[in-house]
């Protein structure tokens, strides 16, 4: 399905109190249904699920790797990071970082701002006996890092775009899952502030020859994203695709590297 980037551009402030629809926010119509399907994978209690052949604990209020097309797309882009120093930013349950270690990464740092996510990621590191190669930190982006450098930085970014005055809770959350899902910021990035901060900081934490790999989709704001990439002196290459034609969606993984 073709995507018109202009649909994702900021809209004039809505003077009414109602939540804007996904279409008004620039999302493709299929997103409503797809998000409902994804939400139903959340449970009221911690569960164990298999992601890319690896069993992982999944805790409440943590982005759920099982059933998330973005996670699977990023894992495809991860490849076999044997011998690499990897940083899994916004790690959530730790799926990508743990799997990177199991695929031979020399060391993996996992970071998330959410204490729930940090606890979940640490549980999965322990579950697979990876304490010697994995370290989990509670960090607002790179705040908990100093002079470390990485060969590969991965981030399942919240690429749903909303302008300053648009509600960030417009996605259709089933009533029985209220309080079980992560905060809206795990899905929606107002003005792409988080993406902007991540990209501007991440490039300084790359080792020589290092790259960033992150998620995106055909319903993200490509114009704003590409402007951020260019402003930071990086190039963008698509390294993985995961189409969901039944919803008219396509998930992407981009590689960003210094020009």
Secondary structure, DSSP 8 states (H G I E B T S, - for coil): ----GGGGS------SSS---TTTTT--THHHHHHHHHHTT--SS-EEEEETTEEEEE-TTS---TT-HHHHHHHHHH---TT-EEEEET-TTSHHHHHHHHTT-SEEEEEES-HHHHHHHHHHHHHTT-TTTEEEEE-STTTT-SS--EEEEEE----EEE-TTS-S--S---GGGTTTS--GGGTEEETTHHHHHHHHHHGGGEEEEEEEEEEEETTS-HHHHHHHHHHTTEEEEEEEEEEETTTTEEEEEEEEEE-
